[in-house]
Amino acid sequence: MKPKGFSLLELLIALAILSLLLGTVLGFTQTSARLERGHKALSLLAEDLSLTATVLAREVYLAGYRVNGGTPLEVQTGQENDTLTLRFFCESGMEAFCSTQTMNATRRIGYRVGNSTLYWGVCRDSDCSNFRINNPVMDGIEAFRIAYRSGGSWIRQNLSATASPTGVTPKVEMVAIYLLARSTLRTGARGFSPGSTVDWYVAPDGTGLKGVLALPTGRPGDGYPRAERLVVVQTPNLAR
């Protein structure tokens, strides 16, 4: 007896079910790939931001070391981004912090943001006539804000601390730096609320610090991952 085949209706139903299953699997695969790209982009961004924040913290801590004249710390505030300039003396044992050109001399370092890029500049303080902050450090910077703690209060305004053999005026006990960065890769990330991933209790009067920094408004869900870092550094050489 000749075997009975599938009817046209049965084939159409089977094809419809198969198409549905394939569509589901493909959608899951695409979603997983998109999530993986998003996590990778955010991980790379957070890693770069952490490295940048670590270098900044290290240099801020050294500000004013063996500087008995001039300006060991200068802050210029802007609407979104600030400019930071530091000075400290480089000596034997500080090769990890100082270049060959600035060894056994006072080192001047500056940071600023332009066109969403964080730039830095460095020079030997006795030869800074053409000092320029134009070496790119990191792209995608949306906020670079600096506050300092003086007299027990957080302040974010222009500052030129003056050093002398007897100490620094005004005395600066701590410096806080806030960085907000956006990835260059669009991965479908949701909106971001600045300050939401920061532990504000790491700093004295963290609530006050948050208010002084006047964080940017929330970033829309434009699909770009964002990360933020807050570093709070004691400055023993500026508090003397």
N, C-alpha and C positions, 0 to 999 in steps of 0.2 A: 504494500500500500504506500502510495506516494506521501511523504511527510508534509504536513501542513505548515506553510510559512507564515510570517507576520503580515498582518493586514497593514494597509497604508496608514490607518488611524493609529495603530499601535506603534508604528515607526515614528510617526510625527510626535507622539507623546514621549517616546523614548528619547528622541532628539531634543525635545524641549527640556526634559529633565536633565539630560547631559549638558546642555547649554547652561542651564541654571547652576549646576554643580561647578562647571568650568569657570563661570563668571564669579562665583563665590570664592573659589580657590585663587583666581587671578586677583580679585579685589583684596583678599587677605594678604597675598604676596606683595602687592603694591603698597598696601598700608604698612606692612612690616618693613619693607625697604625704605619707605618714607620716614618711619619712626627711627630706623637705624641711622639714616642720614642725619636726622634731626639731633639724635643723641650724640653722634660723632661730632657734628658741627658745634654743638653746645660744649662738649667736652674739650675740644681744641680751643675754643674761645676762652673757657674758664681757665685752662692751663696757661695760655698766653697772658691772660689778665693777672693770674696769681704770680707769675714770674715777674711781670712788670711791677706789681705792687711790692713784691719782696725786694727788688732792687731799690725802689723808691724808699722803702722803710729803712733799709740799710744805710743809705746816704743821708736821710734825714737825721738818723741817730747820730751820725758823725758831725753834723753841722756845728760849727763853732769850735771844733777841736783845735787847740793851740792857735786860735785866732784872737789876737789882742788889739785889733784895729779894723776899721772898715765895717762891712755889713755881712755877717755870717748867715743871715736869713732875710730874704725879701719875698714878699707876697704881693702880687697885683691881682685884684679880683675883677671879674667880668660878669656879664649877665649869666652865661652858661659855664664858661671855663675860666680858670685862673692860671696865673704864671708863677712858677716857683724858681727861686735862685738860692743856691747854697754855697757855702765856702767852708773848707776844712783843710788842715795841714796833712800832707802825706809823708809818711816816714817808713823806715825799714819795718817789715812785718805787715804792711798794709798793701802788699802787691795785689791782693784779690780785689781791692777797692780802688786802686790808683793805677793809672797808666804810667809808662816809662817817662813820658813827657812831663808829668806832674809830680814825679817822685821827688822828695826832699823840697817841696814847695807847697804853697797854698793852692788848692784845686778849686776852681769855680765851676759849678754845674747849673744848668738851667733847663726847665721843662715848660712847654706850652703846647696848646692844641690849635691846629689850623686845618680847616677843611676836613674835620673828623679824623685827623691823624695826630698822634702824640709825638712831638719832636723833643730832642734834647741837644744840648750843646755843652762843650767842656773846653777849658783852657787853663793854662798856668796863670795864676792871678796877676803876676807881674807883667804879663804879656797878653792882656785881654782887650787890646784896642779894637780888634775886629771880631769881638765875641758875637757869635751867631747861634741861635737855637734852631738849627735846620736839619738835624739828622733824624730821620724817621725811626720811631720805636715800635708803634703799633697803630694799625688802622681801625676804623670803626668806633672811635671814641666819641660818645655823645655827651659825656659830662666828666669834667676834671675839676674837682672843687676842693679847696683847702681851708681848713680852720685851724686856729692855734689856741691853746689854753694859756691864759696869762692872768695872774691874780685870782685863780680859781674859777674863771669864767671862759666859756668858749666864744671866740670872736672870729668873724669872717669879714675882714676888711683889709685895705692896703696896709702893709707893714714893712718897715725898714729897721730891723734890730741893729743897734750899734754896739760894737765890741770895744772894750778898753782893757787895760791890765787889771782893772778892779772888777770887771764883770760885764754883763750885757744889759742893755736898756732898750725896750722893756724886757724883763725876764720872761722867757717862754718855757713853760713846763712840759708841754706836749704839742705835737702836730698831728692833725687828722687829715687824711687824704681819701677822697671818695672818687671812685672810677666807675663809669657805666659804659659798656661797650656793646656794639651790635655786630653780629656775624655778617660776613659778606655773602653767605649762602642762604638762599631763601628755602626754608624747609617746611613751611606751613605752621610755624610756631604761633602760639596764642599771644595775646597782649601781655605786656609786662608792667608791673607796678614798681617803680623805683623805691628802694628801701625795704621791700618785702622779704628779701633773702638775707638781710643784714642782721646780725645779733648786736643790737645797739647797747647791750649791757656790758660789752667788752671795754667800754670807755666810761670814765666818771661822768655822771650826768648825761648819759647817752641820749635821753629824750631831748635835752637842751641842745646837744650837738646836732641831732637830726633837724631840729628847727633852724639852727644857725646855718647849716649847709643848704637849706632851702632846696630840697631835691627837685629834679624836673618832674613835670606832670607825667601821668601814665602814658606809656607808649602803646599805640594801637596794635591790633592783631594784623600786622602787615606781613606775617610769615617769616620774619627774621628772628632767630634766637638772640637773646640778650643775657648778659651776665653783669654782675656788679661786685665790687670789692671795697671794703673800708679797712684802712690800716690806721692804727693809732699808735704813735711812737713817742716814747719819752725822749726828751732832749736835754740830757744832763749838762752839756756844754753851753746851752743857752739859758739855763736856769741859775747859773753861778752869779 
